[in-house]
Amino acid sequence: MMAASKPVESQSGSGFPRWQLALLVGTPIVLGVGAVYLWKRNKTKDTPGKSNGERTTPEGSANPVQGQGARCEQEDMSPLDRAQGAKNKGNKYFKAGKYEQAIQCYTEAIGLCPRDNQTDLSTFYQNRAAAYEQQMKWTEVVQDCTQAVVINPRYIKALFRRAKALERLDNKKECLEDVTAVCILEAFQNQQSMLLADKVLKLLGKEKAKDQYKNRDPLMPSPQFIKSYFSSFTDDIISQPLQKGEKKDEDKDNEGEAAEVTESSGYLKAKQYMEEENYDKIISECTKEVESGGKYTAEALLLRATFYLLIGNATGAQPDLDRVINMEDANVKLRANALIKRGSMYMQQQQPMMSTQDFNMAAEIDTRNADVYHHRGQLKILLDQVEEAVRDFDECILLRPDSALAQAQKGFALYRQAYTGNSQSQVQTAMDGFEDIIRRFPKCAEGYALYAQALTDQQQFGKADQMYNKCIYLEPDNATTYVHKGLLQLQWKQDLDRGLDFISRAIEIDNKCDFAYETMGTIEVQRGNLEKAIDMFNKAINLAKSEMEMAHLYSLCDAAYAQTEVARKYGLKPPTL
């Protein structure tokens, strides 16, 4: 649920993978739903054969050398000249697709080359590696590229060719180190090397998260997070407070419970614990209700599933959600809420089609449930279907005109639509719309927060800062706002210390705020404090609420670790702030 979690990146994103947070240097900007921050870099236009071209050809000219045999030695020439002649003939064979003959020539060039001609010698090894690459002899490619890199540690072609071979050999760790070095040497201007880094980081992140996430100890989020999560629902029976003694059980309406708490009702006991913020006992009490076949079985299943989701146990949540959804005699609002939560779970698992199906089914069975349209609108934003998102927010507002949250998120959707459409007049209209929202709903912190993100995007930093101050006044315990305010200090005033102070304040407020640790880790990378950055990323990893989020955090951590290895091996570091 967007209102309850840290920023979520849209499917199209901004053009840069989020792992580049741990590599790229520049200015933090705010884009997309929930203010996903990225680090800008100067982009150059692709140059054929440079930025995007494949590095498949050997180096040096391919002037023809007389003779048909693979042996290339010529008399009355210096050893270096003979070596160059062998290389040139090897290049000719290479371009003709005769790789075995090319390898023989490059081998002869290596043997003839004086050892003090280091640049030429490294080129000959790299050229032979290129021929081995065409034969898919990956071990030989790695060996020859290693020889070239030992001679010339900043040899981009050899480093990149070795990275590709290491990938083929499934040595992702060393592959990442090589491609990281290439990215730094090329100042992040070559799309080909950046794509390989992105690919390897994602694979590493997924592999580590798959093992780690299923073996992790369940961790209850902070009370602030849990309350924020439930505040994003208005038609959720299980989040309504108990109405003790007001009515008899059989007279309870669709909007809440009216029952005395007794020891025999695990569900009602769980609801009492919920009001007391004693969240750790809720799952066990719901289990008692379910196992006893109590009258609140459907409610207990949904509440248990909800807390399974909150502790990141989707495997435990899904069977409970499935049962509630399939209970045709259950309260329709329970079933719709279960569909919303299962649909959100599918979206976290990157299954947008199944997510969309659940939201659509929820809308079919409970046409006047504002939560369905509100949360489906957020889904549409994540899928970059902004027009459909606006329609859903409109439907939500029609059903609940006082829904400040839906009004604010509709305003942000309209802003994104205008921004991506490059319509300055529509952007201004959207900004005016935000002014109207905060005027009509002065106590809605989300309205100020989303307006602040749009203002930051428009580089109206002073006013954005004022909006964040309003958020903090309304919700002083919202750690995420402090993180965004800290990021604003970096972009607005390039004030690292003040920015880190705000993010440290976020951690003081909520020591389970993974977004704060992730952001601090990213900033420490920019400052060149890689060991501290890795520590921050590891703290965020331990707090990850989904396997996908954990994989992303491992990618950031691996990117930072690769930089430490590149700095140690080659003395290479990207510029720091």
C-alpha positions as CSV (number, residue, x, y, z in Angstrom):
1,M,0.0,0.0,0.0
2,M,1.6,3.2,-1.1
3,A,0.5,5.2,1.9
4,A,2.2,2.8,4.2
5,S,5.4,2.1,2.6
6,K,8.5,3.8,1.2
7,P,8.5,5.1,-2.4
8,V,7.7,2.6,-5.1
9,E,9.2,3.0,-8.6
10,S,6.9,2.9,-11.6
11,Q,7.4,0.2,-14.2
12,S,9.0,2.6,-16.7
13,G,11.1,4.3,-14.0
14,S,13.2,7.3,-15.0
15,G,15.6,5.6,-17.4
16,F,18.2,4.5,-14.8
17,P,18.1,1.3,-12.7
18,R,18.0,2.0,-9.0
19,W,21.3,0.1,-8.4
20,Q,23.0,3.2,-9.9
21,L,22.1,5.0,-6.7
22,A,25.2,3.1,-5.4
23,L,27.4,4.2,-8.3
24,L,26.3,7.4,-9.9
25,V,27.2,10.9,-8.7
26,G,25.2,14.1,-9.2
27,T,22.1,15.7,-7.9
28,P,19.2,13.9,-6.2
29,I,15.9,14.5,-7.9
30,V,12.4,13.4,-7.1
31,L,10.4,11.6,-9.7
32,G,7.5,9.2,-9.8
33,V,5.1,7.8,-7.3
34,G,6.3,8.4,-3.7
35,A,9.4,10.4,-4.7
36,V,11.8,7.8,-5.9
37,Y,15.1,9.6,-5.7
38,L,17.8,9.0,-8.3
39,W,21.2,10.6,-8.8
40,K,21.5,12.5,-12.1
41,R,24.4,12.2,-14.4
42,N,25.3,14.1,-17.5
43,K,24.1,12.1,-20.5
44,T,26.0,12.2,-23.9
45,K,24.5,11.1,-27.2
46,D,25.4,7.6,-28.2
47,T,28.4,7.5,-30.6
48,P,28.4,4.6,-33.1
49,G,31.1,2.1,-32.1
50,K,31.7,3.8,-28.8
51,S,28.8,4.2,-26.4
52,N,26.7,1.3,-27.6
53,G,28.9,-0.6,-30.1
54,E,29.9,-4.2,-29.4
55,R,33.6,-4.6,-28.5
56,T,34.1,-7.6,-30.8
57,T,36.9,-6.6,-33.1
58,P,40.7,-6.9,-32.4
59,E,42.8,-3.8,-32.1
60,G,45.3,-2.5,-34.7
61,S,45.2,-2.4,-38.5
62,A,44.5,-5.5,-40.6
63,N,46.8,-4.7,-43.5
64,P,47.4,-7.8,-45.5
65,V,50.7,-9.6,-45.1
66,Q,52.1,-11.7,-47.9
67,G,51.8,-15.5,-47.6
68,Q,49.0,-17.9,-47.0
69,G,50.2,-19.9,-44.0
70,A,49.4,-19.1,-40.4
71,R,53.1,-18.5,-39.6
72,C,53.9,-14.8,-39.8
73,E,57.6,-14.4,-39.1
74,Q,59.5,-12.2,-41.5
75,E,63.2,-11.7,-41.9
76,D,65.2,-8.5,-41.6
77,M,62.7,-6.9,-39.1
78,S,63.0,-6.1,-35.4
79,P,61.2,-8.4,-33.0
80,L,58.6,-5.8,-32.3
81,D,58.0,-5.2,-36.0
82,R,57.7,-9.0,-36.6
83,A,55.3,-9.2,-33.7
84,Q,53.2,-6.3,-35.2
85,G,53.2,-8.1,-38.5
86,A,52.0,-11.3,-36.9
87,K,49.2,-9.3,-35.2
88,N,48.2,-7.6,-38.4
89,K,47.9,-10.9,-40.1
90,G,45.9,-12.2,-37.2
91,N,43.5,-9.3,-37.5
92,K,43.1,-10.2,-41.2
93,Y,42.2,-13.8,-40.3
94,F,39.9,-12.6,-37.5
95,K,37.9,-10.4,-39.9
96,A,37.7,-13.4,-42.3
97,G,36.2,-15.5,-39.5
98,K,39.3,-17.8,-39.4
99,Y,39.7,-17.7,-35.6
100,E,42.1,-20.6,-35.2
101,Q,44.6,-19.1,-37.6
102,A,44.1,-15.7,-35.9
103,I,44.9,-17.3,-32.6
104,Q,48.1,-18.8,-34.0
105,C,49.2,-15.4,-35.3
106,Y,48.4,-13.6,-32.0
107,T,50.3,-16.4,-30.1
108,E,53.3,-15.8,-32.3
109,A,53.0,-12.0,-31.7
110,I,53.0,-12.6,-28.0
111,G,56.1,-14.8,-28.3
112,L,58.0,-12.3,-30.5
113,C,57.1,-9.1,-28.5
114,P,59.9,-7.8,-26.3
115,R,58.7,-7.9,-22.7
116,D,59.4,-4.2,-22.2
117,N,56.9,-3.3,-24.9
118,Q,54.0,-3.6,-22.4
119,T,51.3,-1.7,-24.3
120,D,51.8,-3.9,-27.4
121,L,52.0,-7.1,-25.4
122,S,48.7,-6.3,-23.6
123,T,47.0,-5.6,-27.0
124,F,48.2,-9.0,-28.4
125,Y,46.7,-10.8,-25.3
126,Q,43.5,-8.9,-25.7
127,N,43.3,-9.7,-29.4
128,R,43.8,-13.4,-28.8
129,A,41.1,-13.2,-26.1
130,A,38.7,-11.7,-28.8
131,A,39.4,-14.7,-31.0
132,Y,38.8,-17.2,-28.2
133,E,35.6,-15.3,-27.5
134,Q,34.4,-16.0,-31.0
135,Q,35.0,-19.7,-30.3
136,M,33.2,-19.4,-26.9
137,K,36.3,-20.6,-25.1
138,W,35.5,-18.6,-22.0
139,T,38.2,-19.9,-19.7
140,E,40.9,-19.0,-22.3
141,V,39.2,-15.5,-22.7
142,V,39.5,-14.9,-19.0
143,Q,43.1,-16.1,-18.9
144,D,44.3,-13.8,-21.8
145,C,42.3,-10.8,-20.5
146,T,43.9,-11.3,-17.1
147,Q,47.3,-11.2,-18.7
148,A,46.4,-8.0,-20.5
149,V,45.0,-6.4,-17.3
150,V,48.0,-7.4,-15.3
151,I,50.1,-5.4,-17.8
152,N,47.6,-2.6,-18.1
153,P,45.2,-2.4,-15.2
154,R,43.0,0.2,-16.8
155,Y,42.6,-1.6,-20.1
156,I,38.8,-1.1,-20.7
157,K,38.5,-3.6,-23.6
158,A,40.2,-6.4,-21.7
159,L,38.2,-5.7,-18.5
160,F,34.9,-5.7,-20.3
161,R,35.7,-8.8,-22.4
162,R,36.8,-10.6,-19.2
163,A,33.5,-9.4,-17.5
164,K,31.4,-11.0,-20.3
165,A,33.4,-14.2,-20.1
166,L,33.0,-14.4,-16.3
167,E,29.3,-13.9,-16.8
168,R,29.3,-16.9,-19.1
169,L,31.2,-18.9,-16.5
170,D,28.6,-17.9,-13.9
171,N,31.2,-16.0,-11.8
172,K,29.0,-13.1,-11.1
173,K,31.0,-11.6,-8.3
174,E,34.2,-11.1,-10.3
175,C,32.1,-10.2,-13.4
176,L,30.6,-7.4,-11.3
177,E,34.0,-6.1,-10.2
178,D,35.3,-5.9,-13.8
179,V,32.2,-4.2,-15.2
180,T,32.2,-1.8,-12.2
181,A,35.7,-0.8,-13.1
182,V,34.7,-0.3,-16.7
183,C,31.7,1.9,-15.7
184,I,34.0,4.1,-13.6
185,L,36.7,4.3,-16.4
186,E,34.0,5.2,-18.9
187,A,32.4,7.7,-16.5
188,F,29.1,5.8,-16.9
189,Q,28.7,6.9,-20.5
190,N,28.6,3.5,-22.1
191,Q,25.2,1.9,-22.2
192,Q,26.5,-1.6,-23.0
193,S,28.6,-1.9,-19.8
194,M,25.9,-0.3,-17.7
195,L,23.4,-2.9,-18.9
196,L,25.7,-5.7,-18.0
197,A,26.2,-4.3,-14.6
198,D,22.5,-3.9,-14.1
199,K,21.9,-7.5,-15.3
200,V,24.5,-9.0,-13.0
201,L,23.4,-7.0,-10.0
202,K,19.8,-8.0,-10.4
203,L,20.8,-11.7,-10.7
204,L,23.0,-11.5,-7.7
205,G,20.3,-9.7,-5.7
206,K,17.6,-12.2,-6.7
207,E,19.9,-15.1,-5.8
208,K,20.8,-13.8,-2.4
209,A,17.3,-12.6,-1.6
210,K,15.7,-16.0,-2.6
211,D,17.9,-17.8,0.0
212,Q,17.8,-15.1,2.7
213,Y,14.2,-14.0,2.6
214,K,12.7,-17.5,3.2
215,N,15.1,-18.1,6.1
216,R,14.7,-14.6,7.7
217,D,13.1,-14.2,11.1
218,P,9.7,-12.4,10.8
219,L,10.0,-8.8,11.9
220,M,7.0,-6.7,13.0
221,P,7.2,-3.2,11.5
222,S,7.1,-0.1,13.7
223,P,3.7,1.0,15.2
224,Q,4.0,4.1,12.9
225,F,4.2,2.0,9.8
226,I,1.3,-0.3,10.9
227,K,-1.0,2.7,11.7
228,S,-0.1,4.3,8.4
229,Y,-0.9,1.1,6.6
230,F,-4.4,0.8,8.1
231,S,-5.1,4.5,7.6
232,S,-5.1,3.8,3.8
233,F,-8.3,1.8,4.2
234,T,-11.7,3.3,5.0
235,D,-14.0,0.3,4.2
236,D,-11.9,-2.3,6.1
237,I,-14.0,-4.0,8.8
238,I,-11.0,-5.5,10.6
239,S,-9.4,-2.1,11.1
240,Q,-12.6,-0.6,12.7
241,P,-12.4,-0.1,16.4
242,L,-14.3,-2.3,18.7
243,Q,-17.8,-1.0,19.7
244,K,-17.9,-2.6,23.1
245,G,-21.4,-3.0,24.6
246,E,-23.1,-0.8,22.1
247,K,-25.1,-3.5,20.3
248,K,-25.6,-7.2,20.5
249,D,-23.5,-9.4,18.2
250,E,-26.3,-10.2,15.9
251,D,-27.1,-6.5,15.4
252,K,-23.6,-5.6,14.3
253,D,-23.5,-3.7,11.0
254,N,-21.1,-3.9,8.1
255,E,-18.9,-1.2,9.3
256,G,-17.6,-2.5,12.6
257,E,-17.8,-4.9,15.5
258,A,-20.1,-4.6,18.5
259,A,-19.1,-7.3,21.0
260,E,-17.7,-7.7,24.4
261,V,-14.2,-9.1,24.5
262,T,-14.2,-12.6,26.0
263,E,-11.5,-15.2,26.4
264,S,-13.4,-17.5,24.0
265,S,-13.1,-15.2,21.0
266,G,-9.6,-15.1,19.7
267,Y,-10.5,-12.6,17.0
268,L,-12.0,-10.1,19.5
269,K,-9.0,-10.5,21.7
270,A,-6.8,-9.8,18.7
271,K,-8.8,-6.7,18.0
272,Q,-8.2,-5.5,21.6
273,Y,-4.5,-6.1,21.2
274,M,-4.6,-4.1,18.0
275,E,-6.1,-1.1,19.8
276,E,-3.4,-1.5,22.5
277,E,-0.7,-1.7,19.8
278,N,0.3,-5.1,21.1
279,Y,0.8,-6.3,17.6
280,D,3.0,-9.4,18.3
281,K,0.0,-11.3,19.8
282,I,-2.5,-10.7,17.0
283,I,-1.5,-13.7,14.7
284,S,-1.7,-16.2,17.5
285,E,-5.1,-15.0,18.7
286,C,-6.5,-15.1,15.2
287,T,-5.2,-18.6,14.8
288,K,-7.2,-19.6,18.0
289,E,-10.3,-18.2,16.4
290,V,-9.7,-20.0,13.1
291,E,-8.9,-23.3,14.7
292,S,-11.9,-23.2,16.9
293,G,-14.2,-22.5,14.0
294,G,-15.5,-19.4,15.8
295,K,-18.2,-17.0,14.4
296,Y,-15.4,-14.5,13.4
297,T,-13.4,-17.0,11.3
298,A,-13.5,-14.9,8.1
299,E,-12.5,-11.8,10.0
300,A,-9.7,-13.7,11.8
301,L,-8.4,-15.1,8.6
302,L,-8.2,-11.7,7.0
303,L,-6.6,-10.0,10.1
304,R,-4.1,-12.8,10.3
305,A,-3.3,-12.5,6.6
306,T,-2.9,-8.8,7.0
307,F,-0.3,-9.2,9.7
308,Y,1.4,-11.9,7.8
309,L,1.8,-9.4,5.0
310,L,3.0,-6.8,7.4
311,I,5.8,-9.0,8.6
312,G,6.7,-10.0,5.0
313,N,5.3,-13.5,5.1
314,A,3.4,-13.6,1.8
315,T,3.5,-17.4,1.8
316,G,1.5,-17.5,5.1
317,A,-0.8,-14.7,4.0
318,Q,-2.0,-16.1,0.6
319,P,-3.9,-19.2,1.8
320,D,-5.8,-17.1,4.3
321,L,-6.6,-14.5,1.6
322,D,-7.7,-17.2,-0.8
323,R,-10.1,-18.7,1.8
324,V,-11.7,-15.4,2.5
325,I,-12.1,-14.5,-1.2
326,N,-13.8,-17.9,-1.8
327,M,-16.2,-17.5,1.1
328,E,-19.3,-16.6,-0.8
329,D,-21.4,-16.2,2.3
330,A,-18.9,-13.9,4.0
331,N,-19.4,-10.1,4.2
332,V,-18.6,-8.7,0.8
333,K,-16.4,-6.0,2.3
334,L,-14.2,-8.7,3.8
335,R,-13.9,-10.4,0.4
336,A,-13.2,-7.1,-1.4
337,N,-10.5,-6.2,1.2
338,A,-8.9,-9.6,0.8
339,L,-8.8,-9.1,-3.0
340,I,-7.2,-5.6,-2.5
341,K,-4.5,-7.1,-0.3
342,R,-3.9,-10.1,-2.5
343,G,-3.7,-7.8,-5.5
344,S,-1.2,-5.6,-3.7
345,M,0.8,-8.7,-2.8
346,Y,0.9,-9.8,-6.4
347,M,2.1,-6.4,-7.4
348,Q,5.0,-6.6,-4.9
349,Q,5.8,-10.0,-6.5
350,Q,5.9,-8.3,-10.0
351,Q,2.8,-10.1,-11.2
352,P,0.8,-7.1,-12.5
353,M,-1.7,-9.1,-14.5
354,M,-2.8,-11.2,-11.5
355,S,-2.8,-8.0,-9.5
356,T,-5.1,-6.3,-12.0
357,Q,-7.4,-9.3,-12.0
358,D,-7.9,-9.1,-8.2
359,F,-8.6,-5.4,-8.2
360,N,-11.1,-5.8,-11.0
361,M,-12.9,-8.6,-9.2
362,A,-13.0,-6.5,-6.1
363,A,-14.7,-3.7,-8.1
364,E,-17.2,-6.2,-9.5
365,I,-18.3,-7.7,-6.1
366,D,-18.3,-4.4,-4.2
367,T,-19.0,-1.6,-6.6
368,R,-19.3,1.1,-3.9
369,N,-16.2,0.3,-2.0
370,A,-14.0,3.4,-2.1
371,D,-10.9,1.4,-1.1
372,V,-11.0,-0.7,-4.2
373,Y,-10.8,2.4,-6.5
374,H,-8.2,4.1,-4.3
375,H,-5.8,1.2,-4.2
376,R,-6.4,0.3,-7.9
377,G,-5.6,3.9,-8.7
378,Q,-2.2,3.5,-7.1
379,L,-1.7,0.2,-9.0
380,K,-2.4,2.1,-12.3
381,I,0.2,4.7,-11.4
382,L,2.8,2.0,-10.9
383,L,1.9,0.6,-14.3
384,D,2.1,4.1,-15.8
385,Q,-1.6,4.0,-16.7
386,V,-2.1,7.5,-15.3
387,E,-5.4,8.3,-17.1
388,E,-7.0,5.1,-15.7
389,A,-5.6,6.0,-12.3
390,V,-7.2,9.4,-12.4
391,R,-10.6,7.8,-13.2
392,D,-10.2,5.4,-10.2
393,F,-9.4,8.3,-7.9
394,D,-12.4,10.2,-9.2
395,E,-14.6,7.2,-8.4
396,C,-13.2,6.9,-4.9
397,I,-13.8,10.7,-4.4
398,L,-17.4,10.3,-5.7
399,L,-18.0,7.6,-3.1
400,R,-16.1,9.4,-0.3
401,P,-15.8,13.2,-1.0
402,D,-14.0,13.7,2.3
403,S,-11.2,11.3,1.3
404,A,-8.2,13.7,1.5
405,L,-5.8,10.9,0.6
406,A,-7.5,10.1,-2.7
407,Q,-7.7,13.8,-3.5
408,A,-4.0,14.2,-2.9
409,Q,-3.0,11.2,-4.9
410,K,-5.3,12.2,-7.8
411,G,-3.5,15.6,-7.7
412,F,-0.1,13.9,-8.0
413,A,-1.4,11.6,-10.8
414,L,-2.5,14.7,-12.7
415,Y,0.9,16.3,-12.1
416,R,2.7,13.3,-13.5
417,Q,0.5,13.2,-16.5
418,A,1.3,16.8,-17.2
419,Y,5.0,16.4,-16.5
420,T,5.5,13.4,-18.7
421,G,3.5,15.1,-21.4
422,N,5.8,18.1,-21.4
423,S,2.8,20.5,-21.0
424,Q,3.9,23.5,-18.9
425,S,0.3,24.8,-18.8
426,Q,-1.0,21.5,-17.5
427,V,1.8,21.4,-15.0
428,Q,0.8,24.8,-13.7
429,T,-2.8,23.6,-13.6
430,A,-1.7,20.6,-11.5
431,M,0.3,22.8,-9.2
432,D,-2.7,25.0,-8.7
433,G,-4.7,21.9,-8.0
434,F,-2.4,21.1,-5.1
435,E,-2.9,24.5,-3.7
436,D,-6.7,23.8,-3.7
437,I,-6.2,20.4,-2.0
438,I,-4.1,21.7,0.9
439,R,-6.6,24.6,1.3
440,R,-9.6,22.2,1.5
441,F,-7.8,19.5,3.5
442,P,-5.3,21.4,5.7
443,K,-4.8,18.4,8.0
444,C,-3.9,15.9,5.3
445,A,-0.1,15.4,5.6
446,E,0.0,13.3,2.4
447,G,-1.3,16.4,0.4
448,Y,1.6,18.5,1.6
449,A,4.1,15.6,1.0
450,L,3.0,15.0,-2.6
451,Y,2.9,18.7,-3.3
452,A,6.5,19.0,-1.9
453,Q,7.6,16.2,-4.3
454,A,6.1,18.1,-7.3
455,L,7.6,21.4,-6.1
456,T,11.0,19.7,-5.7
457,D,10.7,18.4,-9.2
458,Q,10.0,21.9,-10.4
459,Q,13.0,23.1,-8.4
460,Q,10.9,25.3,-6.1
461,F,13.0,24.1,-3.2
462,G,12.0,26.8,-0.6
463,K,8.3,26.1,-1.0
464,A,8.9,22.4,-1.0
465,D,10.7,22.8,2.3
466,Q,7.7,24.6,3.8
467,M,5.4,21.8,2.7
468,Y,7.7,19.2,4.4
469,N,7.6,21.3,7.6
470,K,3.8,21.2,7.4
471,C,4.0,17.4,7.2
472,I,6.3,17.2,10.2
473,Y,3.9,19.5,12.2
474,L,0.9,17.2,11.4
475,E,2.8,13.9,11.7
476,P,5.9,14.4,13.8
477,D,6.4,10.6,14.0
478,N,6.5,10.1,10.2
479,A,10.1,9.1,9.6
480,T,9.7,9.1,5.8
481,T,9.1,12.8,5.8
482,Y,12.4,13.4,7.5
483,V,14.2,11.3,4.9
484,H,12.6,13.4,2.1
485,K,13.5,16.6,3.8
486,G,17.1,15.4,4.2
487,L,17.2,14.6,0.5
488,L,15.9,18.1,-0.3
489,Q,18.8,19.7,1.6
490,L,21.2,17.8,-0.7
491,Q,19.5,19.0,-3.8
492,W,18.7,22.5,-2.7
493,K,21.8,23.5,-0.7
494,Q,24.2,20.7,-1.3
495,D,24.3,20.5,2.5
496,L,25.4,16.9,3.2
497,D,25.7,17.3,6.9
498,R,22.2,18.8,7.3
499,G,20.7,16.2,5.0
500,L,22.2,13.4,7.1
501,D,21.0,15.0,10.3
502,F,17.4,14.8,9.0
503,I,17.9,11.2,7.9
504,S,19.5,10.3,11.3
505,R,16.4,11.9,12.9
506,A,14.2,9.6,10.9
507,I,16.1,6.6,12.3
508,E,15.7,8.0,15.8
509,I,11.9,8.2,15.3
510,D,11.6,4.8,13.7
511,N,14.6,2.5,13.9
512,K,12.8,0.1,11.5
513,C,12.6,2.6,8.7
514,D,14.4,0.7,5.9
515,F,14.0,3.7,3.6
516,A,16.2,5.8,5.9
517,Y,19.0,3.2,6.1
518,E,18.9,2.7,2.3
519,T,19.0,6.5,1.7
520,M,21.9,7.0,4.2
521,G,23.8,4.1,2.5
522,T,23.4,5.7,-0.8
523,I,24.7,9.1,0.5
524,E,27.6,7.4,2.1
525,V,28.5,5.8,-1.3
526,Q,28.5,9.3,-2.8
527,R,30.8,10.5,0.0
528,G,33.2,7.6,-0.7
529,N,32.4,6.0,2.7
530,L,31.9,2.5,1.2
531,E,32.2,0.5,4.4
532,K,29.6,2.6,6.2
533,A,27.4,2.4,3.1
534,I,27.5,-1.4,3.1
535,D,26.6,-1.4,6.8
536,M,23.6,0.8,6.1
537,F,22.4,-1.3,3.2
538,N,22.7,-4.5,5.4
539,K,20.5,-2.8,8.0
540,A,17.9,-2.1,5.4
541,I,18.2,-5.7,4.1
542,N,17.3,-7.0,7.5
543,L,14.1,-4.8,7.4
544,A,13.0,-5.6,3.9
545,K,9.3,-6.3,3.6
546,S,9.4,-8.4,0.5
547,E,11.8,-10.6,-1.4
548,M,11.8,-8.1,-4.3
549,E,12.7,-5.2,-2.0
550,M,15.5,-7.4,-0.4
551,A,16.8,-8.2,-3.9
552,H,17.0,-4.5,-4.7
553,L,18.8,-3.7,-1.5
554,Y,21.3,-6.6,-2.1
555,S,22.0,-5.0,-5.5
556,L,22.9,-1.7,-3.9
557,C,25.0,-3.4,-1.3
558,D,26.8,-5.5,-4.0
559,A,27.4,-2.4,-6.1
560,A,29.0,-0.7,-3.1
561,Y,31.1,-3.8,-2.3
562,A,32.3,-4.1,-5.9
563,Q,33.6,-0.5,-5.7
564,T,35.6,-1.4,-2.6
565,E,37.2,-4.2,-4.5
566,V,37.9,-2.1,-7.6
567,A,39.4,0.6,-5.4
568,R,41.6,-2.0,-3.7
569,K,42.7,-3.8,-7.0
570,Y,43.0,-0.9,-9.4
571,G,42.9,2.3,-7.3
572,L,39.8,3.4,-9.1
573,K,37.1,5.4,-7.4
574,P,34.2,7.4,-8.9
575,P,34.1,11.1,-8.0
576,T,32.6,11.9,-4.6
577,L,30.3,14.6,-3.3
